[in-house]
């Protein structure tokens, strides 16, 4: 996938430029950069990943491509409570599938979101994983889990073919 693919997976879940967002499990920032493009220079992003090297790489890319977007980098485990302000949205792209027990993470995210805030999930559309993607969620599974985790509504945003596990989707779930 390229930057345009990342942007297109997020686009329909981001209602307008600006706002305060987090990217949990952001890695080197492919989806953080897409988020930056969509929220623009008036927005703020909290980028969270355990890998400090990946965050440094992400910071360099962000400075060169989207210098007007404010980004705070946190080397942390998103499965633990984070010190975040009230968020308009959270992006979790290819990160939740590393968590076996997802409900505690969803409850943390609920606590971070403002009323009406949203979680945008980018995930492989499969319920059986592999070594690299141990716990994926097909869209119907995600819809049920999001409801169980306290999200009021979930909507499929986009679907695209993938070399890994056949298909990837994005979905928004509202607090």
LINVEN-V108554 format. One line per field, one symbol per residue. ss: DSSP state (a for helix, b for strand, c for the rest). phi: phi as a letter, one per 40 degrees, with the letter a starting at -180 (. if undefined). psi: psi as a letter, one per 20 degrees, with the letter a starting at -180 (. if undefined). A space follows every 10 residues. Layout:
ss->???
phi->???
psi->???
//
This chain:
ss->ccaaaaaaaa acccccccbb bbbbccccca aaaaaaaaac ccbbbbbbbc caaaaaaaaa aaaaaccccb bbbbbccccc ccccccbbbb bbbccaaacc ccaaaaaaaa aabbbbbbbb bbbbcccccc ccccccccaa aaaaaaaacc ccbbbbbbbb bcccccbbbb bbbbc
phi->.bdccccccc dccbcacggb bbbcgcfcgd cccccdcccg cccbbbcbac cccccccccc cccccbcccc bbbbcacccb dbcbccbcab bbbfbcccbc ccdccccccd ccccdgcbbb bbaccabbca dcbcbcbcdd ccdccccccg ccabbccaba cbcbfgabbb abbcc
psi->qaghggghhh giiohrraro qqoplicikg hggggghhha iirppoppqh ohgghggggg gghhhmiipp pppooroiiq pqnqrpqhrp pnokhhiipg nhghghhggg hhpqpirqpo ppqpmqipaa hhnhmroqgh ggggggghjj phqpppgqqq qqhpkgqqrq qppp.
//
